[in-house]
Structures are given as structure tokens and as C-alpha cells.
């Protein structure tokens, strides 16, 4: 349903939501606010875990049915979609979340911006599809891009209600919609793969995901409002959103340069090996950190007048996130060979060394990622723009060199470039957040020590094991690594374990 063409219902639920948009920058009851944040994390992260288990079950079955070249073609279209999505207006909805107060007129203006921008992006994608196919020397890319242009038409009806719900820290409604959409997309993906649709399976599943999310948010969120195409007085929204968009564009350059460069240098098979290895390595970064950042952004924004509280919250978030990200990424690198053989199958064996190198780079990516919600919530999106600007120089240079050595060279580009970029990000972001480098290192020390002990134990066990089936070897290494990591935390950082236990317990009560 497109506002302006069909009638739009503004029911009592949305009118109540509109009145709730005037939220205080700080909660009067810190305990109640903490409970709201814990409940938001519970619903957002919990639903993400369930949804990803469903999606992964489908994804790994589909990977076994499709060919590496299918994923290579899909990666070529994704670089176009990812670039155009930078201009979908998501950054302008971020201005609604960050602001202390918003009114119905401002919400309507942002909705109007989203419609204008995304319908324009759909037309642009249709126009550039032949040129993209010519660049990659793959005619199928043009047809895929034409069909995928529909995704832009649906986008405004997803990101608008998400922003309004996120502002109120209402992640329960989003969770219900996301779970239903995940089940539908997983079904479509499996049905397409078994029906022999090949690469079109990878086109159909996201369309089912986007469409069902838009319908679900319309039904459960009841957020509808007439869009306004009069943008006078929207300078604050445009300023904040423009700075966020600039950082997102620069982030796109640094993270998508690999496909842009590799798609020209590598064949579809090698690019499929690399892109699938990157997908496997970034499961935690791409699937679990974004939901936590979605909660962190409005939470930090509510605390922005109390800089000390933001600093404390950031250190706690960094400590908890890296307690998971460090062992996961290093464990991924150590078990890459049996993992790839078990999960992806023998035809993907070339991806194992690529996953091993990428796994070592991912902790740096995770650390750099958690800076963004804090600096943006403090009204300083320009900081992230500078960080992304540095990445837009460093990472393409690394990929240009790495592409000469195939998929493994592209992986080494991540391991060389991102530690340097994370150092630059820390130097720029930490002073804004009000955190010193030594305080951050102290917060990360328990995870670093326990991960080092875990890595040593896994390496010793792996070298002592007799020849085993990949699934058996993987199970032994994972179980042993998890046990060593947990024991190391109990011995060296009991306080951190108690903090995690208390956090989980309070989540359950809050939910």
C-alpha cells in the first residue's frame, strides 16, 4: 500500500505511538530504564538467534545444492544493491531515534523522504543494470538486478516503522515480525533450491523476507501516517542524516571494494569461494552485532546528557561483546578445515584456508563496529565518517594488492588492513565517548587471556588427534575449546562470569 494512492489508516495504536515519541533524554528511574534496555536486548538478540538458526539451516542446505558460481553471480549483484541502499534514507530515520523530541510533522517528512529516495533508487537500478552486467561480463547480472529493484520499493515500509519502534525500545513487535519473515524466507530458499532455480533462489528468498517484514510491521506496528513531501524546516534531520549517510558510503567503499575489485579480477568460482568464506567468517559480526547496536543506539541516546554513564555503558558493552566475539572468531580460524568440510561440503574445500585467515581478522572488525552507536548517539556522526574515510583508503589498497593472489590474498587484505583501521578508529572515537585506551584494554583483558589459553589448548589437541571424520574432529575441538574458555574465565575473571550470569538472570525477569 503506497500512501497518497490508497487510503491510510491511522488507528489509535499509532496515535499513542506518536505521543510516546517525546521521550526524555534521561530516564528518571535508572532501574526502570535498565530493565527496558535488558528487555530490548532479550527480544532483539533472542529473536535474532532463533531467526538465524532457521536461516542458517536453510542457507547451508541451499549452499550444498547450489554451485559456487551461483554465489559469485549473487555477490556481483549485491555490490550494486548495497551501494544503492546507502541512499535509502535509513540514516534519516536515525535522526528520529537520536533526537530528544520529535513531532508528527517531522515523522511525516522523513517518511516522504524515504518514498522519494527509494522509488528513485529502483528506477536507477533498472537503468544501470546493463552497465553492471557489462562490467562483470555476466549477462545474467542485468536480469537479476531488474528483479531485485523491487526491494527498494518495499524498503520505506520496513525502516520507517523500525525507527519508531526502536525509539521506544519496543523490540518485541519487531521480533515477532522478523521471526515470521525468517521462516517464510527459509521456506522459499529451500523450495527454490530443490526446484532447480539455481541463482534465482538467492533472488527470491530476500524478496520474500522484505515483503513479509513490510506486511508484518504494517499489521502489528500500526504505524501508518500520511507522508509529507514538504521538506521545509527539516535541516536538523538532513544534517544528522547526511553525516550518517556519508559515513555509510565510506563504509561501503571499504567493505565492498573486495567484491568490486575481485569481481573484475577473479572468475565467478573463485569469487564464490571468497564470498562464501567471508559470509561464514562474518556470521557473528553481521548477524548478532547489528541487533545489539540497534538497541545500543537508542539506549545511548537516552543517556547522552550523562557522559560518564555513556562511558560506563560502552565499556560494559565492549567487555560483554568481545567475550563472545574473540573466542568465536579465533575458534573459527582454528577449526576452519573441519568446519568447512562438515557444514559446506567437499566442493567448498578451497574455502577452508580463506576462513582461517578471515577468522583472525574478525575481532578487529567487531571492536571497530561497536564504536558507531555510541558516537552517533552522542550527536557526533562525523567521527564515524572520518573513521570510514580512513577505511575507504586503507582497505581498497589492500584489496588491490590481495586480489593478485586470489581468494586467499583477499582474506589477507582483511588481516593486514583492519588492525590498522581499528587503531585509527580507537584514537578518534574513544575521546568522544570519554573512555581511555587503557580502560578499554582492561575491559577486554579477560576475553583476551581466556581466548589465548583456549587457542593453545585447541592447537595441542588438534595436533595429537588421530585421523578422524571432519564432523568428529570438529565436535571434539569445539567442545574442548568451549570448556577451556569457560574454565579460564572462571579462574582468571570470576567477576566477569558473575556479571554475565546476573545479566542473563535479569533479562529473563525483565522479559
JONORQUI-V520452 format. One record per residue. PHI is phi in degrees with one decimal (none if undefined). PSI is psi in degrees with one decimal (999 if undefined). Layout:
PHI&PSI, PHI&PSI
This chain:
none&124.8, -106.4&117.6, -57.2&140.6, 97.9&-19.2, -110.7&-43.6, -118.1&154.6, -60.3&145.2, -118.0&129.7, -91.1&124.1, -109.5&92.8, -84.4&176.7, -57.4&-35.1, -63.1&-40.2, -73.2&-36.0, -61.8&-37.4, -66.0&-40.3, -63.5&-38.4, -63.1&-40.0, -68.0&-30.7, -75.1&-6.9, -71.8&-18.2, -84.9&82.2, -98.7&145.7, -70.4&151.8, -66.2&-31.5, -129.9&143.4, -79.4&141.6, -68.9&-35.9, -107.2&103.6, -64.0&-32.2, -66.6&-41.0, -66.0&-38.6, -65.4&-42.9, -60.7&-38.5, -65.7&-38.7, -63.1&-41.7, -66.1&-43.4, -62.0&-41.2, -64.5&-39.2, -63.0&-43.9, -62.5&-42.2, -58.6&-49.5, -71.1&-42.3, -70.8&-49.6, -71.3&-39.7, -62.9&-45.2, -65.9&-34.1, -65.4&-40.9, -61.9&-47.9, -63.8&-45.3, -61.7&-40.3, -71.0&-34.1, -61.2&-40.3, -66.0&-47.6, -66.1&-40.0, -65.3&-42.1, -55.9&-42.8, -70.3&-45.0, -60.5&-46.9, -70.5&-29.5, -68.7&-40.6, -65.6&-40.4, -57.7&-38.1, -69.1&-27.4, -87.8&-30.8, -91.8&175.7, -106.2&154.6, -53.6&-34.8, -64.3&-31.2, -62.1&-42.5, -72.5&-28.6, -65.1&-44.9, -62.8&-42.8, -62.9&-40.1, -62.0&-35.0, -64.2&-39.8, -73.2&-30.6, -66.6&-30.2, -66.2&-34.4, -70.4&-47.9, -61.4&-42.4, -64.1&-41.0, -64.8&-47.7, -66.9&-31.7, -66.8&-18.0, -62.9&-22.7, -106.2&22.8, -82.6&-3.2, 92.2&3.5, -56.4&-36.3, -63.9&-29.7, -73.5&-32.1, -69.1&-26.9, -61.4&-32.3, -65.1&-33.8, -66.5&-39.0, -70.0&-39.3, -77.0&-30.2, -66.9&147.7, -65.4&-42.9, -137.5&141.6, -137.3&152.0, -115.5&176.4, -65.8&-32.4, -64.7&-41.9, -66.3&-39.5, -61.5&-44.0, -64.4&-36.3, -64.2&-44.4, -63.2&-40.7, -61.4&-41.7, -62.2&-41.7, -59.2&-42.8, -62.3&-42.9, -64.8&-47.1, -60.9&-46.8, -67.3&-44.5, -76.1&-34.7, -67.3&-34.7, -66.1&-37.1, -65.8&-37.5, -61.5&-43.7, -65.2&-38.7, -64.7&-41.2, -65.3&-39.2, -60.6&-37.4, -72.9&-36.3, -92.6&-4.9, -53.9&-46.5, -62.9&-38.2, -65.8&-39.5, -63.4&-42.2, -63.4&-37.9, -67.8&-39.0, -62.3&-45.7, -85.2&-5.3, 60.0&38.1, -135.8&99.9, -57.0&-31.4, -61.8&-27.6, -58.1&-38.4, -62.5&-46.1, -64.1&-40.1, -63.4&-43.0, -65.7&-36.0, -62.2&-44.2, -69.1&-40.9, -69.2&-11.9, -62.7&-21.1, -61.6&-29.9, -57.9&-35.8, -66.0&-34.5, -67.0&-27.4, -86.7&-25.3, -53.8&-44.7, -57.4&-31.2, -85.4&4.6, -108.8&-52.9, -75.8&-23.8, -67.7&-54.7, -64.6&-31.5, -60.3&-42.0, -64.7&-43.9, -65.5&-40.8, -69.3&-39.5, -65.2&-37.9, -57.7&-36.3, -90.5&6.6, 57.3&32.5, -95.3&88.8, -99.8&-3.7, -69.0&-45.6, -61.2&-44.6, -61.5&-38.5, -62.0&-43.1, -63.1&-42.8, -67.0&-45.1, -62.7&-37.8, -65.7&-45.6, -62.2&-41.5, -65.3&-38.6, -63.2&-42.9, -62.8&-42.2, -65.9&-44.7, -63.5&-39.8, -62.4&-42.0, -62.8&-44.7, -62.6&-41.3, -62.8&-47.0, -65.1&-42.6, -62.6&-42.0, -65.4&-42.0, -65.5&-44.8, -69.5&-26.0, -80.4&-4.9, 80.4&28.0, -76.1&-11.6, 62.1&-132.0, -63.5&-23.5, -69.0&-18.0, -59.3&-40.9, -73.2&-15.7, -86.5&-41.1, -69.2&-39.5, -62.4&-49.0, -61.9&-33.5, -66.0&-38.2, -66.3&-38.8, -63.7&-49.7, -64.3&-46.9, -61.3&-43.7, -70.6&-33.0, -66.6&-41.0, -62.6&-45.3, -66.0&-43.5, -63.1&-42.3, -68.4&-31.9, -67.6&-39.8, -76.3&-48.6, -85.9&-34.7, -78.8&-30.0, 44.9&54.2, -99.7&-1.0, -56.8&140.2, -151.4&147.9, -66.2&132.6, -73.5&151.4, -114.3&131.9, -107.0&17.7, -103.8&110.5, -102.1&16.1, -64.7&138.5, 79.5&11.4, -99.6&24.8, -63.5&-37.3, -64.7&-43.9, -63.9&-44.5, -66.0&-37.8, -66.2&-51.2, -65.3&-46.7, -64.7&-36.1, -64.9&-40.3, -65.4&-40.5, -65.4&-39.1, -64.6&-38.7, -61.5&-43.7, -66.4&-36.6, -66.8&-37.5, -66.1&-41.0, -68.6&-36.5, -62.0&-39.5, -60.0&-44.2, -59.2&-45.1, -73.9&-27.9, -99.7&-22.0, -102.3&-4.1, -61.0&-27.8, -63.6&-45.4, -71.2&-38.4, -62.1&-43.7, -78.6&-47.8, -64.9&-34.1, -63.8&-24.3, -88.7&-32.6, -93.7&-42.2, -90.8&156.6, -79.1&170.5, -61.5&-36.2, -64.5&-49.7, -64.7&-38.7, -66.4&-36.0, -64.9&-40.1, -59.7&-48.2, -65.0&-48.6, -65.8&-35.6, -71.6&-38.5, -63.0&-39.4, -66.2&-40.9, -57.9&-46.2, -64.0&-40.3, -72.3&-27.3, -101.0&16.9, -56.4&-47.5, -68.5&-45.0, -63.9&-44.1, -88.8&-23.9, -106.0&-28.7, -113.2&-31.6, -70.7&-42.3, -55.6&-43.6, -60.3&-38.9, -66.9&-38.7, -66.1&-33.0, -62.0&-36.8, -77.2&-39.4, -63.8&-37.5, -60.0&-56.9, -65.1&-31.3, -66.1&-47.3, -60.2&-39.1, -62.4&-36.6, -69.2&-21.0, -102.3&5.0, -61.1&-21.7, -78.8&-13.0, -113.7&89.1, -62.8&-35.3, -64.0&-39.2, -66.0&-38.4, -63.0&-43.6, -61.8&-44.6, -63.6&-43.3, -64.7&-38.1, -64.6&-45.6, -62.1&-40.2, -65.7&-42.7, -63.7&-43.3, -62.2&-42.5, -62.3&-46.3, -69.0&-44.0, -64.2&-44.2, -73.0&-21.1, -62.1&-25.9, -97.2&-44.2, -66.4&-40.5, -63.6&-56.9, -64.4&-34.7, -62.5&-48.8, -69.0&-45.1, -67.2&-39.3, -62.5&-37.2, -61.1&-43.4, -64.6&-39.3, -73.3&-28.0, -110.2&19.3, -56.2&-44.9, -64.0&-55.5, -66.3&-28.8, -65.0&-48.2, -63.4&-44.3, -64.2&-36.3, -77.5&-46.0, -86.1&-43.2, -97.5&-30.4, 105.3&168.8, -64.1&-32.9, -68.1&-11.1, -103.6&16.4, -56.8&-31.2, -65.6&-15.5, -78.5&-17.3, -59.0&-53.4, -64.4&-28.2, -68.2&-42.5, -63.4&-39.6, -60.5&-43.4, -71.8&-43.9, -63.0&-35.1, -59.8&-35.2, -69.7&-24.9, -85.6&-22.6, -65.3&-31.8, -59.5&-34.7, -68.7&-37.5, -64.9&-41.9, -62.8&-44.5, -64.1&-42.8, -64.8&-31.9, -68.5&-33.6, -78.5&-6.7, -72.2&-33.4, -60.2&-49.8, -62.1&-32.2, -70.4&-48.3, -68.4&-37.9, -66.8&-41.7, -64.9&-28.2, -81.9&6.9, 77.7&24.1, -123.4&59.2, -65.5&-19.6, -63.3&-26.9, -62.6&-46.2, -68.1&-31.0, -62.8&-40.3, -66.6&-40.4, -63.2&-45.7, -67.4&-30.8, -63.5&-40.8, -63.7&-41.1, -66.0&-32.8, -68.3&-14.9, -96.9&-46.8, -67.7&-50.9, -69.8&-43.3, -59.8&-36.9, -62.4&-42.4, -64.6&-40.8, -69.2&-35.4, -59.5&-40.4, -75.1&-44.7, -65.3&-32.9, -61.1&-23.7, -65.2&-20.8, -110.0&18.8, 79.3&-159.3, -61.3&-39.2, -67.7&-33.8, -65.8&-36.4, -64.9&-36.5, -66.2&-41.8, -65.1&-26.5, -61.4&-38.2, -64.7&-43.5, -71.2&-26.3, -85.1&-43.4, -79.7&-39.6, -73.2&-34.0, -58.5&-40.8, -65.2&-43.5, -65.1&-38.3, -65.5&-36.1, -63.0&-45.0, -62.5&-43.1, -60.9&-41.0, -64.2&-41.2, -65.3&-32.2, -87.6&-38.5, -87.6&-38.9, -59.5&-43.1, -60.9&-34.3, -68.1&-41.6, -72.9&-22.3, 89.1&29.9, -121.2&137.5, -89.7&153.5, -58.2&-40.1, -67.7&-30.7, -68.6&-38.4, -65.8&-43.8, -61.3&-38.5, -64.2&-37.6, -68.1&-32.9, -88.5&-11.7, -56.7&-45.2, -57.6&-43.0, -67.1&-38.8, -65.6&-44.5, -66.7&-48.5, -63.9&-36.6, -67.5&-39.8, -62.3&-43.5, -63.3&-43.0, -60.2&-45.8, -61.2&-42.3, -62.3&-45.0, -63.4&-40.8, -67.4&-40.9, -63.1&-42.1, -64.7&-45.3, -63.1&-44.3, -62.0&-37.8, -71.4&-23.5, -92.8&-12.5, -72.2&141.9, -74.2&170.1, -57.8&128.5, -134.7&161.5, -63.0&146.1, -52.9&-41.6, -66.1&-38.0, -68.3&-43.8, -61.4&-43.7, -62.4&-45.5, -60.7&-44.7, -62.3&-44.1, -66.7&-41.3, -67.7&-47.1, -63.3&-44.2, -64.4&-45.1, -60.8&-43.2, -63.7&-40.6, -66.0&-43.7, -63.8&-40.9, -64.9&-46.0, -62.7&-42.5, -64.9&-39.1, -63.9&-40.4, -65.4&-40.9, -62.6&-36.7, -79.6&-47.2, -94.5&-20.0, -147.8&60.1, -61.3&-34.7, -61.6&-37.6, -66.7&-40.4, -62.5&-43.4, -63.1&-37.5, -62.7&-44.5, -64.0&-42.8, -62.8&-42.9, -65.7&-38.3, -63.7&-44.7, -64.6&-41.1, -62.7&-42.6, -69.9&-31.4, -59.0&-47.5, -61.6&-42.6, -64.0&-45.4, -62.9&-39.3, -66.1&999
